[in-house]
Amino acid sequence: QILFDTDEKVVKLMEEKLAAGPDPSEAVGLLWESYWHYRLAGDIWVNRQDVLQGHFVLNESVKPMVKALFLVNQEYIPHEKWLIHMSYTLDWLPPNWKERLTSAKP
């Protein structure tokens, strides 16, 4: 909600910048990034028996996956501090999203 914009500059800027909305096809790059962290980099560290690094890389795979979920729903990606929390309110979620996300492990 815009409270003060006498020249309507903010309104025009918002209309221009938000007209198209997020592009769901941009999710592909984020899903690749998630896969890379989880399966390629993550498996390497687990096989090397460096559990701490394996968990770190697994955690890094979650961010791009959740960001992709926002794009698939044609929603803007929120700031990372809200990423997981706001994902619960998306129109489309994978089955058992919260439970599966909570139980993610390498």
ZIKA-V998219 format. One line per field, one symbol per residue. ss: DSSP state (@ for helix, = for strand, . for the rest). phi: phi as a letter, one per 30 degrees, with the letter a starting at -180 (. if undefined). A space follows every 10 residues. Layout:
BEGIN
ss = ???
phi = ???
END
This chain:
BEGIN
ss = ........@@ @@@@@@@@.. ...@@@@@@@ @@@@@@@@@@ @@@@@@@... @@@@@@@@@@ @@@@@@@@@@ @@.......@ @@@@@@@... ......@@@@ @@....
phi = .ccbadchdd eddddddcdd idcedddedd ddeddedddd dddeddddic dddddedeed ddeddddddd dddhcdddee dcededddcd dcbdeheddd ddcdad
END
